[in-house]
C-alpha cells in the first residue's frame, strides 16, 4: 500500500483527519453491531445498560413464554410468604409451574435465537440438583412440596434465583419484518455517516475532475475506489479498507512495518515461484536441445547458430580455447616447470634402473655420479625442449596452421564419434540425468534459503544506501555552513 496523498488533501490535513476519525468511529459501531448478537449474553450479565439501549435497535424483546414462567415463580415466592409452603394455594402454584416446565421443554423457546444450549444447561443443573435422570423429571421433582420441604425452601429458592433464573431471563426473541427477516434498525444509525461519506466522496471526485479534465466521472470515481465501501449498506466490514488507508495517509496510524512485512512476504513468494519457473524452463530447454542433438552442432559448428546473435563477430569457443592455451603456456607452465622436471627425473630414473647395463655402472666408483647427472640433465632437456616447442608452435605461423588443421581434424573426428548412436545415446542420457539432478537441487535450494538470503542481502544494501545518502547529505550541509 503506497502512501500517496494528493495535493489538495495535503493542504487540508485537519479536514482529512476529521473525516478519518469519523470513519473510524463508524467502523467501531459497525463491528459492535455485527458482534452484538454474539456478545449479547455477556453484555446482559455484566453491562446490562448496553442491552437496554441497543436491544431495540436489533428488534430484541423478552420472550413472552419465559417471561410468563419467571412471573409464575415470583408469584410462588409471594404465596409462600403469605400462606407458608404446606398450603393448597402453594400446591396450585407448583402444579402450574410443573405444567409450564413441561411446556417449555417441549416448545423450546430458546431455539428461535439459537440458544438451545441454554435450555440444556438448565436441565443439566436441575438433574444434578434433584438426582433425576431426565430433564422432565428434574423439573417435576424440583417444583414439588416434598422436595422443597426436605431440602429447605429458602435454600432451593436461592439456588433457583442465582443459578437458573438468570439463564431463563437471558432468553429473547426478535421481531420479524414483512420480508421475513429480523428487524434491524442499525441503518438509521449508519445513515448520517453514509451521507457524510457520500458528500466527502463527491467533493473528492469533483476536485480530481478539476485537476484532470480529461478524466471521465467514472475514472475519477475509480481513483477513490476504496471509498465506495463506506457507502455500501451491506458488507459493512469491508469499510476497514478505506479507514486504514485514510488513517495511514493522514499520519494517524503508522502501517509502515506492516506494509514492509506484507511486501516482503509477497516478494519472497512471487520471486521464489518466478525463480523456480525460470530455472526449470532453462534446464528443460537445455534437456530438449540435448535430446535433439543441437548441443554438439552448436559447439562444433558455430556458423550454424541461426538465428543467433553474435557480439563483435567473435567465435567465443575458439577465442576461449586460444586464451586458455596462451595462459597455460606463457603463465602456468613456467611456474610448474620444476615440478615437471622432478616428475620426468623420477620417471627416467625408474626406467633406467630397470636396465642391466645401467645397473652395472653403479659398481664403478668413477661412474657412480654419472647416472644421476645424466638423468637430471635429460629431464631438464626434455622439459625445456617441450616448453620451447610449445611456444614455437604457438608463435610459428606454419605450426599455427598445423595446429589449426589438427584442431579441425580433431573436431571432425570427435563429431563423427559423437554422432555414433551408442555414444550419442549414452552422452545424452548422462547429460539429461545431470540436468535433472541440477533442476531438483536448484528448486530445493530456492525453497530452502535462496530467496530469503537474496531478500536479506537486498535489504542490507538498501540500508547501506540510505546510510550513505544520509552521510552525504550531512557532509553537504556542513560544507554549506
Secondary structure, DSSP 8 states (H G I E B T S, - for coil): ------HHHHHTHHHHHHHHHHHHHHHHHHHHHHHHHHHHHHHHHH-HHHHHHHTTTTTEEE-HHHHHHHHHHHHHHHHHHHH-SSSHHHHHHHHHHHHHHHHHHHH-TTGGGT-HHHHHHHHHHHHHHH--SSHHHHHHHHTSHHHHHHH-HHHHHHHIIIIIHHHHHT-EEE-B-TTSSB---HHHHHHHHHHHHHHHHHHHHHHHHHH-TTS-HHHHHHTTGGGGGGT-SS-GGGHHHHHHHHHHHTTSS--HHHHHHHHHHHHHHHHHHHHHHHHHHHHHHHHHHHHHTHHHHHHH-GGG-TT---STT--HHHHHHHHHHHHIIIIIHHHHHHHHHHHHHHHHHHHHHTSHHHHHGGG-GGGTTHHHHHHHHHHHHHHHHHHHHHHHHHH-HHHHHHHHHHHHHHHHHHHHHHTSHHHHHHHHHHHHHHHHHHHHHHHHHIIIIIHHHHHHHHHHHHHHHHHHHHHHHHHHHHHH-
